[in-house]
């Protein structure tokens, strides 16, 4: 959908679900301050392991919806492979801070 100024309007996204096609297996919301970047994470839909094909289909839908890039939420090592296989690159590693008191 296009706004009056010709810009692509983003569909309303929720952290809990992605209102795209019925095959989407990712949670999606706009990234902080940049509505052209999708913030994605596995949906936890209990349909079995997420695959690179699942991620690729979701990225195609996001592209069609007007997004120009995507970043993931922090992912456990076991959850990264489908994203890496679908073309994502590691941007940062999460560092957890501990305090022993």
C-alpha positions as CSV (number, residue, x, y, z in Angstrom):
1,X,0.0,0.0,0.0
2,X,1.3,3.5,-0.8
3,X,0.8,6.7,1.2
4,X,-0.3,9.9,-0.5
5,X,3.4,11.0,-0.8
6,X,4.2,7.7,-2.7
7,X,6.0,6.1,0.2
8,X,5.3,2.4,0.9
9,X,3.3,2.1,4.0
10,X,4.3,-0.7,6.3
11,X,1.7,-3.2,7.5
12,X,1.0,-3.1,11.2
13,X,3.3,-5.6,12.8
14,X,3.1,-7.2,16.2
15,X,5.9,-8.7,18.3
16,X,3.7,-11.7,18.8
17,X,2.7,-12.5,15.2
18,X,3.4,-11.5,11.6
19,X,0.3,-10.7,9.6
20,X,1.8,-11.7,6.3
21,X,1.0,-14.8,4.4
22,X,-0.2,-17.9,6.2
23,X,3.1,-19.6,5.9
24,X,5.1,-17.2,7.9
25,X,7.0,-18.8,10.8
26,X,8.7,-15.6,12.1
27,X,7.6,-13.0,14.6
28,X,8.1,-9.6,13.0
29,X,8.0,-5.9,14.0
30,X,9.6,-2.8,12.7
31,X,13.1,-2.2,14.0
32,X,13.6,0.7,16.4
33,X,13.4,4.0,14.5
34,X,13.6,2.4,11.0
35,X,10.3,1.1,9.7
36,X,12.0,-0.2,6.6
37,X,14.0,-2.7,8.7
38,X,12.2,-5.8,10.0
39,X,13.1,-7.2,13.4
40,X,12.5,-11.0,13.2
41,X,12.7,-14.0,15.5
42,X,11.5,-17.6,15.4
43,X,7.7,-17.7,16.1
44,X,7.8,-20.7,18.4
45,X,4.9,-22.2,16.5
46,X,5.7,-25.8,17.5
47,X,5.6,-26.9,13.8
48,X,9.1,-28.4,14.0
49,X,12.5,-26.9,13.4
50,X,12.7,-23.7,11.4
51,X,14.4,-24.2,8.1
52,X,16.3,-22.0,5.7
53,X,13.3,-22.3,3.3
54,X,11.0,-21.0,6.0
55,X,13.2,-18.0,6.6
56,X,13.6,-17.4,2.9
57,X,9.9,-17.4,2.3
58,X,9.3,-15.0,5.2
59,X,12.1,-12.7,3.9
60,X,10.4,-12.7,0.4
61,X,7.1,-11.7,2.0
62,X,8.8,-8.9,4.0
63,X,10.5,-7.6,0.8
64,X,7.1,-7.6,-0.9
65,X,5.6,-5.7,2.1
66,X,8.2,-2.9,1.6
67,X,11.0,-3.9,4.0
68,X,14.5,-3.3,2.7
69,X,16.5,-5.2,5.4
70,X,16.0,-7.5,8.4
71,X,17.8,-8.1,11.7
72,X,17.2,-11.0,14.1
73,X,16.6,-11.0,17.8
74,X,19.4,-12.6,19.8
75,X,19.4,-16.2,18.8
76,X,20.6,-19.4,20.6
77,X,23.4,-21.1,18.7
78,X,21.0,-23.9,17.7
79,X,18.6,-21.4,16.2
80,X,21.1,-19.6,14.0
81,X,21.6,-22.1,11.2
82,X,18.4,-21.5,9.2
83,X,19.1,-17.7,9.2
84,X,22.7,-18.1,8.2
85,X,21.7,-20.6,5.4
86,X,19.1,-18.0,4.2
87,X,21.8,-15.3,3.8
88,X,21.9,-13.6,7.2
89,X,25.4,-12.6,8.4
90,X,26.5,-12.4,12.0
91,X,26.6,-8.7,13.0
92,X,27.3,-8.9,16.7
93,X,27.7,-11.4,19.5
94,X,25.6,-11.1,22.7
95,X,27.6,-10.7,25.9
96,X,26.0,-11.6,29.1
97,X,27.2,-9.9,32.3
98,X,27.3,-11.9,35.5
99,X,27.7,-10.7,39.1
100,X,28.6,-13.2,41.7
101,X,27.3,-11.9,45.1
